[in-house]
């Protein structure tokens, strides 16, 4: 599970100092390395990471994910490890992870997740402690420089100042690893939960690189809500590439509780810039960010909207990923012949058998991918070694359009076979509910109406609609039932708080679990100059939580605003950003900063905070918004 805290970038990124060319010192090649600001293999071939993050530390038994990530088209995988914050991944376990990467022809980016949010999140550790872990498992890493990149620590500092600061701590960590004999390319994550909104990594990257005696350091930024415009994405990437500094966007998604990342620009820009990107994450997310799962329950046959976007969408893995040449045994570049059109047999309500005429290859066919075809989207259902497969777990009464690819040991893939349409028996019997919708967000709030939108749900068959409900204790009242993931609510009462949530539905009548709630207070009568504020809990963990408040101006321009509320369950605020808080017991009066008080008619701004709660109740408070 990822916990992100973002502070908005107020303007297009600019360099704090003049852009200067920076070249790494020449060194003997030891496996993967950095050359002239780009990641390359030992033979000098450019290595553009196109991969998926996998939470191995928390799901150590999901070893089939490596093959499934490869089948999705990735050339690399970023693997979550722990040195003790969670169950320790031992040297033998890490050696097995590397073996799985190599078996599946993936470059292995290994990251220590224990450092996440250091200085801000309880239980996190320093980069120095992360280095101790890498040294403790060095035996599993030595000799793997052609296949492994060592990511010292994930998101190593939160938003709080720490000593030593990011720059000094990162330099020290690199130097300790080099002194210990590590020859791998080292990857360093940015501070600010990886998002570098303070530009600390951007502005200090040259001095950090200079601390590496081999010059083989690549920088990693995580692009979530801070990077919600094309201008921000492009400027940040350009700031590195223009100075010959190696960069990877090694975490990002299509949505997040701290904002809506511009994933289209991230994917397009990294492609044109010739740098790496790695999507978060294969499966297993929790804490309200389950929408970042690319597949449901580690099942490659159940891709999410985000999974389809990253894998088969524009600039996705299917069109931009190239296998590392270290795995191209013998320089084989010839693909197998096209398999024969598959034929189906033994069709039941949940399974079928498929067979096809085998392909041939100049070296040898090593296996096949059986795919379900839906328009331009393909989903791998099986990867047998021979020319037949048994498909299970299918939906009753459902048409499947199936085709086959052949593969060889060098990673070459044939053209796709002709398709066959097969409909499973039965009339359905669908009992699987859609996934939980995203937390709704409100906009265009007046005294009698508001607009609501949320991240769409997915379903094994199809989502057919949603129920928007008002929640009052244990009572729920349906206010709207739209077919898509937005709704306009009218006929509301002025100056009234509405606690709203969403359910998703499918054609079989299955209903998802309820989304998280959002609290919205309508404007006072007329809605001609006041402001409204909405409060949403965006993340929660034992003893702590993160919340965001969106302020929406009324019909006339304002120069300042204040949002007040009283906590009912003993909550406290530990850190706030984009606003100033004055607390009196459980009551809080939060006012704007100098840069976000001026709002045009109907304009919005937001602030966020982290806090503590009693692990029993964390009710959304009623908000009052005033402005001048």
C-alpha positions as CSV (number, residue, x, y, z in Angstrom):
1,X,0.0,0.0,0.0
2,X,1.3,3.4,-0.9
3,X,0.6,6.5,1.2
4,X,1.2,9.7,-0.8
5,X,1.3,13.3,0.6
6,X,1.5,16.0,-2.0
7,X,2.0,19.7,-1.9
8,X,0.8,21.4,-5.0
9,X,3.4,22.8,-7.4
10,X,2.2,26.4,-7.7
11,X,3.7,27.1,-11.1
12,X,5.5,25.6,-14.1
13,X,8.8,24.1,-12.9
14,X,11.8,26.3,-13.4
15,X,15.5,25.6,-12.6
16,X,16.9,27.3,-9.6
17,X,20.2,27.7,-11.4
18,X,21.3,28.0,-15.0
19,X,21.2,24.7,-16.9
20,X,24.7,23.4,-17.5
21,X,25.8,20.2,-19.2
22,X,27.0,17.5,-16.8
23,X,28.9,14.4,-17.9
24,X,29.8,11.5,-15.7
25,X,33.4,10.4,-15.4
26,X,34.4,7.6,-17.7
27,X,34.5,4.2,-16.0
28,X,34.9,0.6,-17.0
29,X,31.6,-1.0,-17.8
30,X,30.2,-3.2,-15.1
31,X,26.8,-4.4,-16.1
32,X,24.0,-1.8,-16.5
33,X,25.4,1.7,-16.2
34,X,24.8,5.4,-16.9
35,X,26.3,6.8,-20.0
36,X,25.9,10.5,-21.1
37,X,22.8,10.8,-19.0
38,X,21.1,7.7,-20.2
39,X,20.8,4.2,-18.8
40,X,22.6,1.6,-21.0
41,X,23.4,-2.1,-20.8
42,X,27.0,-3.3,-20.5
43,X,27.2,-3.6,-24.3
44,X,26.2,0.1,-24.7
45,X,22.6,-0.6,-25.9
46,X,20.1,2.0,-24.6
47,X,18.0,0.5,-21.8
48,X,14.6,2.3,-21.4
49,X,12.9,0.8,-18.4
50,X,9.2,-0.1,-19.2
51,X,8.0,-1.9,-16.2
52,X,5.6,-2.5,-13.4
53,X,6.0,-2.2,-9.6
54,X,5.4,-5.5,-7.7
55,X,4.8,-5.5,-3.9
56,X,6.8,-8.7,-3.2
57,X,7.5,-7.7,0.5
58,X,3.8,-8.0,1.4
59,X,2.8,-10.8,-1.1
60,X,5.9,-13.0,-1.1
61,X,3.9,-16.0,-2.4
62,X,2.7,-14.3,-5.6
63,X,5.8,-15.4,-7.5
64,X,3.7,-16.1,-10.7
65,X,3.4,-12.3,-11.0
66,X,6.9,-12.1,-12.5
67,X,5.8,-14.2,-15.5
68,X,2.5,-12.4,-15.7
69,X,4.2,-9.0,-15.7
70,X,6.5,-10.2,-18.5
71,X,3.5,-11.5,-20.4
72,X,2.0,-8.0,-20.1
73,X,4.9,-6.7,-22.1
74,X,7.2,-5.3,-19.4
75,X,11.0,-5.4,-19.8
76,X,11.6,-4.7,-16.1
77,X,10.0,-5.0,-12.7
78,X,10.5,-2.8,-9.6
79,X,10.3,-5.1,-6.6
80,X,9.3,-4.0,-3.1
81,X,11.6,-5.4,-0.4
82,X,11.9,-4.9,3.3
83,X,14.8,-5.1,5.7
84,X,12.6,-5.3,8.8
85,X,9.9,-2.7,8.8
86,X,7.8,-5.5,7.4
87,X,8.8,-9.2,7.2
88,X,12.4,-9.2,6.2
89,X,13.3,-10.4,2.7
90,X,16.4,-12.4,3.3
91,X,19.4,-12.9,1.0
92,X,18.0,-16.3,-0.1
93,X,14.6,-14.7,-0.9
94,X,16.2,-11.9,-2.8
95,X,18.4,-14.4,-4.7
96,X,15.1,-16.1,-5.7
97,X,13.6,-12.8,-6.8
98,X,16.6,-12.2,-9.0
99,X,16.3,-15.7,-10.4
100,X,12.6,-15.1,-11.2
101,X,13.5,-11.8,-13.0
102,X,16.2,-13.6,-15.1
103,X,13.9,-16.6,-15.9
104,X,11.3,-14.2,-17.2
105,X,13.8,-11.9,-18.9
106,X,13.1,-8.9,-16.8
107,X,15.6,-6.3,-15.5
108,X,15.2,-6.3,-11.7
109,X,14.9,-2.9,-9.9
110,X,15.2,-3.8,-6.2
111,X,13.9,-1.2,-3.8
112,X,14.0,-1.0,0.0
113,X,10.6,0.2,1.1
114,X,11.5,0.7,4.8
115,X,12.5,4.3,4.2
116,X,9.1,5.4,2.9
117,X,8.1,8.8,4.5
118,X,11.1,9.0,6.9
119,X,10.7,11.9,9.3
120,X,7.0,11.9,8.9
121,X,5.6,8.4,9.0
122,X,6.0,6.2,12.1
123,X,8.2,3.1,11.6
124,X,10.2,4.5,8.6
125,X,14.0,4.3,8.7
126,X,16.8,6.4,7.4
127,X,18.8,5.8,4.2
128,X,21.7,4.8,6.4
129,X,19.7,2.0,7.8
130,X,18.7,1.0,4.2
131,X,22.3,0.7,3.3
132,X,22.8,-1.6,6.2
133,X,20.2,-3.9,4.7
134,X,21.8,-3.9,1.3
135,X,25.1,-4.8,2.8
136,X,23.5,-7.6,4.8
137,X,22.3,-9.3,1.6
138,X,25.2,-8.3,-0.6
139,X,26.0,-12.0,-1.3
140,X,22.7,-12.3,-3.3
141,X,23.6,-9.2,-5.4
142,X,27.2,-9.5,-6.3
143,X,27.7,-10.7,-9.9
144,X,24.2,-9.6,-10.9
145,X,25.1,-6.2,-12.2
146,X,23.9,-7.0,-15.7
147,X,20.4,-7.7,-14.4
148,X,19.9,-5.7,-11.2
149,X,19.5,-2.0,-10.4
150,X,19.7,-1.1,-6.7
151,X,17.1,1.4,-5.6
152,X,18.6,2.5,-2.2
153,X,15.3,3.5,-0.5
154,X,11.7,4.2,-1.6
155,X,10.5,7.8,-1.1
156,X,13.2,8.2,1.6
157,X,11.9,11.5,3.2
158,X,8.4,12.8,3.6
159,X,7.5,16.5,3.7
160,X,9.3,17.2,7.1
161,X,12.8,18.5,7.4
162,X,15.3,15.9,8.7
163,X,19.0,15.8,9.5
164,X,21.0,14.9,7.5
165,X,18.9,16.4,4.7
166,X,18.1,14.5,1.5
167,X,21.2,15.6,-0.4
168,X,23.7,14.7,2.3
169,X,21.9,11.5,3.3
170,X,21.8,10.4,-0.4
171,X,25.5,11.2,-1.0
172,X,26.5,9.3,2.1
173,X,24.4,6.3,1.2
174,X,25.9,6.1,-2.3
175,X,29.4,6.4,-0.9
176,X,28.9,3.7,1.7
177,X,27.6,1.3,-1.0
178,X,30.5,2.0,-3.3
179,X,33.0,1.6,-0.4
180,X,31.3,-1.8,0.4
181,X,32.0,-2.9,-3.2
182,X,28.7,-2.6,-4.9
183,X,29.2,-2.0,-8.6
184,X,25.5,-1.9,-9.6
185,X,23.8,1.1,-11.1
186,X,22.3,2.9,-8.1
187,X,18.8,4.5,-8.2
188,X,17.9,7.3,-5.8
189,X,14.3,8.4,-5.0
190,X,13.3,12.0,-4.5
191,X,12.1,13.4,-1.2
192,X,8.6,14.7,-0.5
193,X,7.2,11.2,-0.8
194,X,9.1,10.8,-4.1
195,X,7.4,13.8,-5.7
196,X,10.1,16.4,-5.2
197,X,7.7,19.3,-5.0
198,X,10.4,21.3,-3.2
199,X,12.8,20.5,-6.2
200,X,15.5,19.4,-3.7
201,X,16.5,16.5,-6.0
202,X,16.2,18.5,-9.2
203,X,18.5,21.2,-7.9
204,X,21.0,19.1,-6.1
205,X,21.2,16.1,-8.6
206,X,24.6,17.2,-10.0
207,X,26.3,17.2,-6.7
208,X,24.7,13.9,-5.7
209,X,25.9,12.3,-9.0
210,X,29.4,13.7,-8.3
211,X,29.5,11.8,-5.0
212,X,29.3,8.5,-7.0
213,X,32.9,7.5,-8.0
214,X,31.5,5.4,-10.9
215,X,29.0,8.0,-12.2
216,X,26.4,5.2,-12.3
217,X,23.5,6.8,-10.5
218,X,20.0,7.3,-11.9
219,X,17.4,9.6,-10.3
220,X,13.8,8.5,-9.7
221,X,10.8,10.8,-9.4
222,X,7.3,9.5,-8.5
223,X,4.6,11.4,-10.3
224,X,1.2,11.6,-8.6
225,X,-0.9,14.6,-7.8
226,X,1.9,17.1,-7.9
227,X,2.3,16.4,-11.6
228,X,-1.2,17.0,-12.8
229,X,-0.4,19.2,-15.8
230,X,1.6,18.7,-19.0
231,X,3.7,21.8,-18.3
232,X,4.8,20.4,-14.9
233,X,5.7,16.9,-16.3
234,X,7.6,18.3,-19.3
235,X,9.5,20.9,-17.4
236,X,10.6,18.5,-14.7
237,X,11.8,15.8,-17.2
238,X,13.5,18.4,-19.4
239,X,15.4,19.8,-16.4
240,X,17.2,16.4,-16.1
241,X,17.7,15.4,-19.7
242,X,19.0,18.9,-20.7
243,X,21.8,18.5,-18.1
244,X,22.6,14.8,-19.1
245,X,21.3,13.5,-15.8
246,X,19.7,10.1,-15.9
247,X,16.0,10.0,-14.8
248,X,13.2,7.5,-14.4
249,X,9.6,8.1,-13.6
250,X,9.6,4.9,-11.6
251,X,6.2,5.3,-10.0
252,X,3.0,6.9,-11.3
253,X,-0.6,6.2,-11.8
254,X,-3.7,7.5,-13.6
255,X,-5.3,8.8,-10.5
256,X,-4.5,9.4,-6.8
257,X,-6.0,10.7,-3.6
258,X,-3.7,13.8,-3.8
259,X,-4.7,14.7,-7.3
260,X,-5.1,13.5,-10.8
261,X,-1.7,12.8,-12.5
262,X,-1.3,13.6,-16.2
263,X,-0.4,10.0,-17.1
264,X,-0.9,10.6,-20.8
265,X,1.9,13.2,-20.8
266,X,4.1,11.1,-18.5
267,X,3.9,8.2,-20.9
268,X,4.4,10.3,-24.0
269,X,7.2,12.4,-22.6
270,X,9.2,9.6,-21.2
271,X,9.0,7.9,-24.6
272,X,10.1,10.9,-26.6
273,X,12.8,11.7,-24.0
274,X,14.1,8.1,-24.2
275,X,13.9,7.6,-20.4
276,X,12.2,5.0,-18.2
277,X,8.8,4.8,-16.7
278,X,7.3,2.1,-14.4
279,X,3.7,2.1,-13.3
280,X,2.5,1.5,-9.8
281,X,1.5,-1.3,-9.4
282,X,0.6,-4.9,-10.3
283,X,-1.9,-5.7,-7.6
284,X,-2.5,-5.7,-3.8
285,X,-3.0,-2.0,-3.0
286,X,-5.1,-1.1,0.0
287,X,-6.0,1.9,2.1
288,X,-8.3,3.5,-0.4
289,X,-5.9,3.4,-3.4
290,X,-7.0,0.0,-4.8
291,X,-7.7,1.8,-8.1
292,X,-3.9,1.7,-8.7
293,X,-4.1,-2.1,-9.1
294,X,-3.4,-3.0,-12.7
295,X,-5.0,-6.4,-12.2
296,X,-7.5,-7.6,-9.6
297,X,-6.3,-10.1,-6.9
298,X,-3.1,-10.8,-8.9
299,X,-5.2,-12.3,-11.7
300,X,-3.8,-11.3,-15.1
301,X,-7.1,-12.1,-16.7
302,X,-8.8,-9.3,-14.7
303,X,-7.1,-6.1,-15.8
304,X,-8.3,-2.8,-14.3
305,X,-8.9,0.4,-16.2
306,X,-5.4,1.6,-15.1
307,X,-3.9,-1.8,-16.2
308,X,-5.4,-1.5,-19.7
309,X,-4.3,2.1,-19.9
310,X,-0.7,1.4,-19.0
311,X,-0.3,-1.9,-20.8
312,X,-2.2,-1.4,-24.1
313,X,-3.0,2.3,-24.2
314,X,-1.1,5.0,-26.1
315,X,2.6,4.8,-25.4
316,X,1.9,1.7,-23.3
317,X,4.0,-1.4,-22.7
318,X,2.6,-3.1,-25.8
319,X,4.2,-0.5,-28.1
320,X,7.1,1.0,-26.2
321,X,8.8,-1.9,-24.3
322,X,11.9,-3.6,-25.7
323,X,13.5,-6.6,-24.0
324,X,17.0,-6.0,-22.7
325,X,19.6,-7.4,-25.1
326,X,21.3,-9.4,-22.3
327,X,18.4,-11.8,-22.7
328,X,18.7,-12.0,-26.5
329,X,20.7,-15.2,-26.6
330,X,22.7,-15.6,-29.7
331,X,21.4,-12.4,-31.2
332,X,18.3,-14.1,-32.5
333,X,15.9,-11.5,-33.9
334,X,13.7,-13.7,-36.0
335,X,10.2,-14.2,-34.7
336,X,8.3,-17.5,-34.9
337,X,5.8,-18.1,-37.6
338,X,2.1,-17.2,-37.0
339,X,0.3,-20.0,-35.1
340,X,-2.7,-21.6,-36.7
341,X,-6.3,-20.4,-36.0
342,X,-7.3,-21.9,-32.6
343,X,-10.2,-24.2,-32.3
344,X,-12.2,-24.7,-29.1
345,X,-13.6,-27.9,-27.5
346,X,-15.0,-29.1,-24.2
347,X,-16.8,-25.8,-23.7
348,X,-18.6,-25.5,-20.3
349,X,-20.0,-22.5,-18.4
350,X,-16.6,-21.7,-16.9
351,X,-13.9,-23.4,-19.0
352,X,-12.9,-24.6,-22.5
353,X,-10.0,-26.3,-24.3
354,X,-8.1,-24.6,-27.1
355,X,-5.7,-26.0,-29.7
356,X,-3.9,-24.7,-32.7
357,X,-1.4,-25.6,-35.4
358,X,2.1,-25.2,-33.9
359,X,4.5,-22.4,-35.0
360,X,8.1,-22.9,-36.2
361,X,11.2,-20.8,-35.5
362,X,14.8,-20.6,-36.7
363,X,16.0,-21.5,-33.2
364,X,13.0,-22.9,-31.4
365,X,9.5,-22.0,-30.1
366,X,9.5,-21.8,-26.3
367,X,5.8,-21.1,-25.7
368,X,2.6,-19.3,-26.6
369,X,0.4,-16.5,-25.3
370,X,-3.4,-17.1,-25.5
371,X,-5.1,-13.7,-25.5
372,X,-8.7,-12.5,-25.3
373,X,-9.2,-9.8,-27.8
374,X,-11.6,-6.9,-27.2
375,X,-11.2,-4.1,-29.7
376,X,-7.6,-2.9,-29.4
377,X,-7.2,-4.5,-26.0
378,X,-5.7,-7.9,-25.4
379,X,-5.6,-9.8,-22.1
380,X,-3.3,-12.8,-21.7
381,X,-5.4,-15.8,-20.4
382,X,-2.7,-18.5,-20.5
383,X,0.9,-19.0,-21.5
384,X,1.4,-22.7,-22.3
385,X,4.6,-24.2,-23.6
386,X,2.8,-26.3,-26.2
387,X,0.1,-25.7,-28.8
388,X,-2.9,-26.3,-26.5
389,X,-4.3,-24.7,-23.4
390,X,-7.1,-25.2,-20.9
391,X,-8.9,-22.0,-19.9
392,X,-10.7,-21.9,-16.6
393,X,-12.5,-19.3,-14.5
394,X,-14.5,-18.0,-17.4
395,X,-17.9,-16.3,-17.1
396,X,-21.1,-18.3,-18.1
397,X,-23.0,-17.2,-21.2
398,X,-20.2,-15.0,-22.4
399,X,-18.5,-14.6,-25.8
400,X,-14.7,-14.8,-25.8
401,X,-12.7,-13.7,-28.9
402,X,-9.5,-15.7,-28.6
403,X,-6.2,-15.7,-30.5
404,X,-2.6,-16.9,-30.0
405,X,1.0,-15.6,-30.2
406,X,4.1,-17.8,-30.4
407,X,7.4,-16.8,-28.5
408,X,11.0,-17.9,-28.7
409,X,13.8,-17.8,-26.1
410,X,15.1,-14.5,-27.3
411,X,11.8,-12.8,-26.5
412,X,10.7,-12.6,-30.2
413,X,6.9,-12.8,-30.6
414,X,5.0,-13.9,-33.7
415,X,2.2,-12.0,-35.4
416,X,-1.2,-12.8,-33.9
417,X,-3.1,-15.8,-35.2
418,X,-6.6,-15.4,-36.6
419,X,-9.3,-15.2,-33.9
420,X,-12.0,-17.6,-32.9
421,X,-15.2,-16.6,-31.1
422,X,-16.4,-19.0,-28.4
423,X,-19.4,-18.5,-26.1
424,X,-19.5,-20.4,-22.8
425,X,-22.6,-22.3,-21.9
426,X,-25.2,-21.3,-19.3
427,X,-27.2,-18.1,-18.9
428,X,-24.8,-16.2,-16.7
429,X,-25.0,-16.7,-13.0
430,X,-22.8,-13.7,-12.4
431,X,-22.2,-13.4,-8.7
432,X,-19.1,-11.1,-8.7
433,X,-19.8,-7.6,-7.5
434,X,-18.0,-4.6,-9.1
435,X,-15.0,-3.1,-7.4
436,X,-15.5,-0.2,-4.9
437,X,-15.9,3.2,-6.6
438,X,-13.3,5.9,-5.8
439,X,-14.0,8.5,-3.2
440,X,-16.4,11.0,-4.7
441,X,-15.4,14.7,-5.1
442,X,-17.8,17.6,-5.3
443,X,-17.8,20.7,-7.5
444,X,-20.1,23.5,-8.6
445,X,-21.7,23.6,-5.2
446,X,-24.7,26.0,-4.9
447,X,-27.4,26.4,-2.3
448,X,-29.5,23.8,-4.0
449,X,-27.3,21.6,-6.2
450,X,-23.8,20.2,-6.7
451,X,-21.9,18.0,-9.1
452,X,-20.3,14.7,-8.0
453,X,-17.7,12.6,-9.7
454,X,-15.6,9.5,-8.8
455,X,-13.1,7.0,-10.2
456,X,-15.1,4.4,-12.1
457,X,-15.5,0.8,-10.9
458,X,-14.6,-2.3,-12.8
459,X,-16.4,-5.6,-13.1
460,X,-15.8,-9.1,-14.4
461,X,-18.7,-8.6,-16.9
462,X,-19.6,-4.9,-16.9
463,X,-20.6,-2.0,-14.6
464,X,-24.1,-0.9,-15.6
465,X,-24.6,2.0,-13.2
466,X,-24.2,3.6,-9.8
467,X,-26.2,4.6,-6.8
468,X,-25.3,7.9,-5.1
469,X,-26.4,7.8,-1.5
470,X,-26.7,10.3,1.4
471,X,-25.4,8.7,4.6
472,X,-26.8,9.6,7.9
473,X,-25.6,7.2,10.6
474,X,-26.9,3.8,9.5
475,X,-29.5,5.3,7.1
476,X,-28.8,5.7,3.4
477,X,-31.0,7.5,0.9
478,X,-30.5,7.2,-2.8
479,X,-30.2,10.6,-4.4
480,X,-29.3,9.6,-7.9
481,X,-28.6,6.5,-10.1
482,X,-26.5,7.5,-13.0
483,X,-25.1,5.2,-15.6
484,X,-21.6,6.8,-15.5
485,X,-19.2,7.9,-12.9
486,X,-20.7,11.4,-12.3
487,X,-24.0,12.8,-11.1
488,X,-25.7,16.2,-10.7
489,X,-27.7,16.5,-7.5
490,X,-30.5,19.0,-7.4
491,X,-33.2,20.0,-5.0
492,X,-30.8,20.2,-2.1
493,X,-31.4,22.3,1.1
494,X,-29.4,25.4,1.5
495,X,-26.7,25.6,4.2
496,X,-26.9,21.9,4.8
497,X,-24.2,19.3,5.2
498,X,-24.6,16.2,3.0
499,X,-22.4,13.1,3.6
500,X,-22.3,11.3,0.2
501,X,-21.0,8.0,-1.0
502,X,-21.4,5.8,-4.1
503,X,-22.1,2.1,-4.9
504,X,-21.5,0.4,-8.3
505,X,-23.9,-2.1,-9.9
506,X,-23.8,-4.7,-12.6
507,X,-26.5,-6.2,-14.8
508,X,-26.9,-9.3,-12.5
509,X,-27.9,-7.0,-9.6
510,X,-24.6,-7.3,-7.8
511,X,-23.7,-4.2,-5.8
512,X,-20.2,-3.1,-4.8
513,X,-19.1,-2.2,-1.3
514,X,-19.7,1.5,-0.5
515,X,-17.1,4.1,-1.5
516,X,-15.5,6.3,1.1
517,X,-17.7,9.3,2.0
518,X,-17.3,13.0,1.2
519,X,-18.9,15.7,3.3
520,X,-20.3,18.7,1.4
521,X,-22.1,21.7,2.8
522,X,-24.4,23.6,0.4
523,X,-24.2,27.4,0.2
524,X,-26.5,29.7,2.1
525,X,-29.6,30.8,0.2
526,X,-29.0,32.3,-3.2
527,X,-25.3,31.2,-3.4
528,X,-24.2,34.6,-4.6
529,X,-20.9,35.3,-3.0
530,X,-20.3,32.8,-0.2
531,X,-18.0,29.8,-0.4
532,X,-18.3,26.1,0.3
533,X,-15.8,23.5,1.6
534,X,-15.7,19.7,1.2
535,X,-13.8,17.4,3.4
536,X,-12.6,13.9,2.4
537,X,-10.4,11.4,4.3
538,X,-7.9,10.3,1.6
539,X,-5.9,7.8,3.6
540,X,-6.1,6.1,7.0
541,X,-3.9,3.8,9.0
542,X,-3.6,2.8,12.7
543,X,-3.3,5.9,14.7
544,X,-3.1,8.3,11.7
545,X,-4.9,9.6,8.7
546,X,-4.7,12.1,5.8
547,X,-7.5,14.4,4.7
548,X,-8.0,17.0,2.0
549,X,-10.4,20.0,1.9
550,X,-11.5,21.7,-1.3
551,X,-12.7,25.3,-1.0
552,X,-15.1,26.5,-3.8
553,X,-15.7,30.2,-4.2
554,X,-19.1,31.7,-4.9
555,X,-20.2,33.9,-7.7
556,X,-18.0,36.9,-6.9
557,X,-14.2,37.2,-6.6
558,X,-12.7,36.8,-3.1
559,X,-9.4,37.9,-1.4
560,X,-9.4,35.5,1.5
561,X,-11.3,32.5,3.0
562,X,-11.6,30.7,6.3
563,X,-12.9,27.1,6.9
564,X,-13.9,26.1,10.5
565,X,-14.9,22.9,12.1
566,X,-14.9,21.0,15.4
567,X,-13.7,17.4,15.6
568,X,-16.1,15.0,17.4
569,X,-13.8,12.0,18.0
570,X,-10.6,13.5,19.5
571,X,-8.8,13.9,16.2
572,X,-5.8,16.2,16.1
573,X,-3.9,17.8,13.2
574,X,-0.1,17.1,13.1
575,X,0.8,18.8,9.9
576,X,-1.0,21.1,7.4
577,X,-0.1,22.4,4.0
578,X,-1.5,25.1,1.7
579,X,-3.2,26.7,4.7
580,X,-2.7,28.1,8.2
581,X,-4.5,26.4,11.2
582,X,-5.5,28.1,14.5
583,X,-6.7,25.4,16.9
584,X,-8.7,25.7,20.2
585,X,-9.2,22.3,21.6
586,X,-11.1,20.3,19.1
587,X,-12.1,23.4,17.1
588,X,-10.0,24.5,14.1
589,X,-10.1,27.7,12.1
590,X,-8.1,27.3,8.8
591,X,-7.3,30.2,6.6
592,X,-5.6,30.7,3.3
593,X,-2.0,31.3,2.6
594,X,-0.8,34.5,0.9
595,X,-0.8,32.7,-2.5
596,X,-4.2,31.0,-2.5
597,X,-6.6,33.5,-1.0
598,X,-7.5,35.3,-4.2
599,X,-10.2,33.2,-5.9
600,X,-12.2,34.1,-9.0
601,X,-15.9,33.4,-9.3
602,X,-16.6,29.7,-8.7
603,X,-12.8,29.0,-8.5
604,X,-11.5,26.3,-6.3
605,X,-8.4,25.7,-4.2
606,X,-7.4,23.0,-1.7
607,X,-5.4,22.2,1.4
608,X,-4.5,19.0,3.2
609,X,-3.3,17.7,6.5
610,X,-2.2,14.7,8.4
611,X,-3.6,13.9,11.8
612,X,-4.1,11.4,14.6
613,X,-7.3,9.5,15.5
614,X,-8.4,7.0,18.1
615,X,-8.6,3.9,15.9
616,X,-12.3,3.7,16.7
617,X,-14.2,6.6,15.1
618,X,-13.0,9.2,12.5
619,X,-16.2,11.0,11.6
620,X,-16.2,13.7,8.9
621,X,-16.9,17.0,10.6
622,X,-19.4,19.7,9.4
623,X,-17.5,22.5,7.8
624,X,-18.3,26.2,7.6
625,X,-16.7,28.4,4.9
626,X,-16.5,32.2,5.0
627,X,-14.8,34.6,2.7
628,X,-14.1,38.2,2.0
